[in-house]
Amino acid sequence: TLPAPGELNPDREYYWRVRAKDDKGVWGPWGKTWRFTPRGPAYPLDVRFEYDSQKRLGLLKWKPNSTGRRPLVYRVYASDEKGFSVSDTPYKLTTGASRELPDVLPANFLIETSSTALAVVGPGVTLAGANKAYYRVVAVDAAGNRSGPSDYAKAPRPVIFSQPVVDATRGEEYRYDVSAIRSIGDLRMRQVDGREVANYWNIERPRFRIEQGPRWLEVDETTGLLSGVPDAPGTSEVIVSVTLEREMRQLDEETLKWGNEKIIASGKETVGTDSQEFVLEVGP
């Protein structure tokens, strides 16, 4: 048995042999060499995104691998963690020094499909667990054998994927949580005060703004919550935007050659921006 599917390549010959060790730690001779050839599907190829900015729709696409058995269906996985491991159950996350990420993440299985294309990004995508920053695909053959996961594909970001709340009532609080795709990066080592520290250093942080809207409407810059109490009935065009920021460091290359870090400059860099427009109707 294998710890995880896909750790052996299909249609390739492998060899194995066994020897025993006694309670004194003494090894015996090797037994006969055996050989076998795994049968099953190989991981999907050319996993990529096609994003239509006009339709605000992102399609994840891939190709079947010519090696191994023909896939019957595919299992799609999604996460905001770069380089994530596919998991059908909740799994432990090694967070290092981070205090803002949970120790356990939910299962990242998204859906099983017989197609080689799937809509996974955009306000019109209602699939639970979609609208994430990264995706992998696993092939499954007719016997239920799974391949290893594909390389990850990056979704465009930020993309505002939440459906706007377009109705409000005069004198009553209006609320709409604007949500956008962002990456939490991956676990990396960095020198802090002369010692190595593991952390999620490249978390992308959204910054929300109201570009256009009624005076009573305001937004929480970090969470994207639009709220306020309408003071009069009427129609307003609302434009809300989001910008992703992450930490930027410029290191001295000569110092880095010796395995040390010397910061020349630091600050914030912009990953990208997106906006959403909608008409807000305030009733009496």
C-alpha positions in Angstrom: 0.0 0.0 0.0 1.1 3.6 -0.6 0.7 6.6 1.8 -1.1 8.5 -1.0 -2.4 7.9 -4.5 -0.1 8.8 -7.4 3.3 8.1 -5.7 4.1 5.6 -8.4 4.0 6.3 -12.2 1.6 4.1 -14.1 2.9 1.7 -16.8 6.5 1.8 -15.4 8.2 -1.2 -14.0 9.3 -1.1 -10.3 11.4 -3.5 -8.2 11.3 -4.5 -4.6 12.9 -6.8 -2.1 12.8 -7.5 1.6 15.2 -8.3 4.4 14.6 -8.9 8.1 16.1 -7.5 11.3 16.1 -9.3 14.6 15.7 -7.8 18.2 19.5 -7.3 18.4 19.5 -5.0 15.4 21.2 -7.5 13.1 20.1 -7.6 9.5 19.6 -10.8 7.5 20.3 -11.3 3.8 18.1 -9.8 1.1 15.4 -11.9 -0.3 14.5 -12.4 -4.0 14.0 -9.3 -6.1 10.4 -8.9 -7.3 9.0 -6.6 -9.9 5.6 -5.1 -10.7 4.0 -2.5 -13.0 1.3 -0.2 -11.5 -1.8 0.4 -13.5 -3.9 3.5 -13.2 -4.4 7.0 -14.6 -1.6 9.6 -14.7 -2.0 13.2 -13.4 -3.7 15.7 -15.8 -1.6 18.0 -17.9 -1.7 21.6 -19.0 -3.9 22.8 -16.1 -4.6 26.4 -16.7 -7.1 29.3 -16.5 -9.0 31.2 -19.1 -10.6 34.4 -17.6 -13.2 36.5 -19.5 -13.1 39.9 -17.9 -16.3 41.0 -19.7 -18.3 38.1 -18.4 -16.3 38.0 -15.2 -16.0 34.3 -15.5 -12.9 32.1 -15.0 -12.7 28.6 -16.5 -10.3 26.0 -15.2 -9.1 23.7 -18.1 -6.9 20.7 -18.3 -5.9 17.8 -20.6 -5.9 14.0 -20.0 -2.5 12.4 -19.7 -1.7 9.9 -22.5 0.2 7.8 -20.0 -1.7 5.2 -18.0 -5.3 4.2 -18.0 -7.9 6.5 -19.5 -9.6 8.7 -16.9 -13.3 8.3 -16.3 -13.7 11.4 -14.1 -11.7 14.1 -12.5 -11.6 15.4 -9.0 -10.9 19.2 -8.6 -9.4 20.7 -5.5 -9.1 24.4 -4.5 -7.3 26.4 -1.9 -5.9 29.9 -1.1 -2.6 28.3 -0.1 0.1 28.3 -2.7 1.4 24.8 -3.4 -1.4 23.2 -1.3 -1.8 19.4 -0.8 -5.1 17.9 -2.0 -7.2 16.6 0.9 -10.7 15.1 1.1 -10.8 15.6 4.9 -9.8 18.5 7.2 -6.0 18.6 7.6 -3.4 20.2 9.8 -1.6 23.3 8.6 2.0 23.9 9.7 1.8 27.7 10.3 5.2 28.4 11.8 5.2 31.7 13.6 1.8 32.8 12.1 -1.0 33.7 14.5 -3.6 34.7 12.0 -4.0 31.4 10.2 -5.9 28.4 11.7 -4.0 25.2 12.6 -6.6 23.1 10.8 -8.0 23.8 7.3 -11.2 22.3 5.9 -11.1 19.7 3.1 -10.2 21.3 -0.2 -12.1 18.9 -2.5 -14.3 20.9 -4.8 -16.2 18.6 -7.2 -16.0 15.5 -9.3 -16.6 16.0 -13.1 -16.3 14.1 -16.3 -15.5 17.3 -18.2 -12.0 18.8 -18.8 -13.3 22.3 -18.1 -15.0 23.9 -15.1 -16.2 27.3 -14.2 -14.7 28.1 -10.8 -14.2 31.9 -10.6 -16.7 34.7 -10.8 -19.9 36.1 -9.1 -22.0 33.7 -11.1 -20.2 30.6 -9.7 -22.2 29.2 -6.9 -20.2 26.0 -6.4 -19.3 25.8 -2.7 -15.5 26.0 -2.2 -14.8 27.7 -5.5 -13.4 31.2 -6.0 -10.0 30.3 -4.6 -6.6 31.3 -5.6 -5.1 27.9 -6.6 -6.4 24.7 -8.1 -5.3 21.1 -8.7 -6.9 18.2 -10.6 -6.7 14.5 -10.0 -7.7 11.8 -12.6 -9.7 8.7 -11.6 -10.1 5.6 -13.9 -13.0 3.2 -14.2 -11.7 1.0 -11.4 -11.6 4.0 -9.0 -7.8 4.3 -9.0 -6.6 7.9 -8.5 -3.6 9.7 -10.0 -1.4 12.0 -8.2 -2.4 15.7 -8.2 -1.6 18.0 -11.2 0.6 21.0 -10.9 -1.4 23.9 -9.4 -3.0 26.6 -11.6 -3.3 30.2 -10.4 -6.6 32.0 -10.6 -6.6 35.7 -11.6 -6.6 37.9 -8.5 -8.1 39.9 -7.1 -11.5 39.1 -8.5 -14.6 40.3 -6.6 -16.9 37.3 -6.7 -19.6 38.1 -4.2 -23.2 38.9 -5.4 -24.1 42.5 -4.5 -27.1 43.3 -2.3 -29.0 45.7 -4.6 -32.1 46.5 -2.4 -32.2 48.7 0.7 -34.9 50.4 2.8 -34.9 54.0 4.0 -34.0 54.2 7.7 -32.9 50.6 7.9 -29.2 49.4 8.0 -27.8 48.2 4.7 -25.1 45.6 4.7 -23.1 43.8 1.9 -19.9 41.8 2.4 -17.7 42.3 -0.6 -15.5 39.2 -1.1 -12.4 38.9 -3.4 -9.9 36.2 -4.3 -6.5 36.5 -2.6 -3.6 34.3 -1.8 -2.2 33.5 1.7 1.1 32.4 0.1 3.0 29.4 1.5 5.3 28.6 4.4 8.7 30.1 4.0 11.8 30.7 6.0 13.2 34.2 6.7 15.9 35.6 9.0 14.5 37.6 11.9 17.1 39.1 14.3 19.7 36.6 13.2 17.6 33.4 13.4 15.5 31.5 10.9 11.7 31.9 11.3 9.1 30.0 9.4 5.9 32.0 8.6 3.4 32.8 5.9 5.2 36.0 4.9 3.4 36.6 1.6 -0.2 36.9 2.7 -2.0 39.2 0.3 -4.2 41.8 2.2 -7.2 43.4 0.5 -7.9 47.1 0.7 -11.4 48.1 -0.2 -12.6 51.5 -1.4 -15.9 53.1 -2.5 -15.2 54.7 -5.9 -18.8 55.9 -6.3 -21.9 55.7 -4.2 -24.4 57.6 -1.9 -23.1 59.7 1.0 -24.5 57.4 3.6 -22.6 54.4 2.4 -19.2 53.5 3.9 -16.8 50.5 3.6 -14.5 48.8 6.0 -11.2 49.0 4.3 -9.9 45.7 5.5 -13.0 43.4 5.5 -14.9 44.9 2.6 -18.2 45.3 4.6 -20.4 47.9 2.9 -22.9 49.4 5.4 -24.9 52.4 6.2 -28.5 53.7 6.8 -30.2 55.2 3.7 -31.7 58.6 4.4 -33.9 58.8 1.4 -35.4 56.6 -1.3 -33.9 56.5 -4.8 -31.5 54.8 -7.1 -27.7 55.0 -6.8 -24.9 53.6 -8.9 -22.2 52.0 -6.7 -18.7 51.2 -7.6 -16.5 49.4 -5.1 -12.8 48.5 -5.7 -10.3 46.2 -4.1 -6.5 46.3 -4.2 -4.3 43.5 -3.0 -1.1 44.4 -1.1 1.7 42.3 0.2 5.0 42.9 1.9 8.0 43.7 -0.3 11.7 43.3 0.6 14.8 44.0 -1.4 17.8 42.1 -0.2 21.5 42.7 -0.7 22.6 40.0 -3.2 26.2 39.8 -2.0 25.1 39.2 1.5 22.6 36.7 0.3 25.3 34.6 -1.4 26.6 33.8 2.1 23.2 32.6 3.3 22.5 35.8 5.2 19.8 38.5 4.7 20.5 42.2 4.6 17.4 44.4 3.8 18.1 47.3 1.4 14.5 48.4 1.1 11.1 47.3 2.3 7.5 48.3 2.0 4.2 47.3 0.3 3.7 46.2 -3.3 0.4 46.0 -5.2 -0.6 42.6 -6.6 -3.6 43.8 -8.6 -6.9 45.6 -8.5 -10.6 44.9 -9.4 -13.9 46.7 -9.1 -17.6 45.9 -9.1 -20.4 48.1 -10.3 -24.1 47.7 -9.4 -27.3 49.7 -9.0 -28.6 50.1 -5.5 -32.4 50.7 -5.1 -33.6 52.3 -1.8 -37.2 51.8 -1.1 -39.4 54.0 1.1 
